[in-house]
Amino acid sequence: MCFIRKKNEYLSYRFPNKAELDFIVAHEMGHLITTYVLKKEAPMISVERYGDVCGLVTLGEKSERKEELLKRSELEDELTICLGGLASEKVIMNDMTVGSTSDIDKAGGLIRAALVSGLFGLEYYQLGYTGSEYRDDIYVNQEHEARIANLTTKLMTEAFDRAVQIIQENVHIYHKLAPELKREGMLSSERVQELLEQDDAPEQKEAV
């Protein structure tokens, strides 16, 4: 993708509030950092506006998340990436916005799908299975609702705490990429990898 424009002027026009841009960059960088650490690949990152969405972090087509998660560790990684934006706001900005609702909803959807698929065993599998067909919406009694709520809260809390730790341990990635991201509005996966390799170069020389 190529943008033919004066990028600084463009971003100033799209994000006249500098604080808003700072939060969006911090948020999207959280998704990038957790993706890079957990999937070992450099994603593309953008702070362009896409309708109501103010940023985007994506991997290549071959690396996109599979429709079904086969292992609990995969679910935990996806939850950590989902909540990486909110965790990054806490670490980088020392505050959190209400703009992460879609991320939280997505994380909740992943957990619900895992329950229905039986990823947590037959006990939870039966809560999402009725007769001979699967249900996207799980109707259970209050006791079962409480168990699902407790499990969901536990998984989300663990994923958020894990994301915070990952970002704290890799905050240099934010400081390396954020200035150029604010200038350009978008960094390709190739450019992200290039910048990160530049960042690693001094350490490699010292090791030698």
GINOR-V511430 format. One record per run of one state. SS is the DSSP state (~ for helix, > for strand, _ for the rest). FROM is the first residue (numbers start at 1). TO is the last residue. If there is no record, write none. Layout:
BEGIN
SS:FROM:TO / SS:FROM:TO
END
This chain:
BEGIN
_:1:6 / ~:7:14 / _:15:17 / ~:18:39 / _:40:43 / >:44:46 / _:47:49 / >:50:50 / _:51:52 / >:53:53 / _:54:55 / >:56:58 / _:59:60 / ~:61:63 / _:64:71 / ~:72:82 / _:83:83 / ~:84:93 / _:94:100 / ~:101:117 / _:118:121 / ~:122:128 / >:129:130 / _:131:132 / >:133:134 / _:135:141 / ~:142:169 / _:170:170 / ~:171:184 / _:185:185 / >:186:187 / _:188:188 / ~:189:207 / _:208:208
END
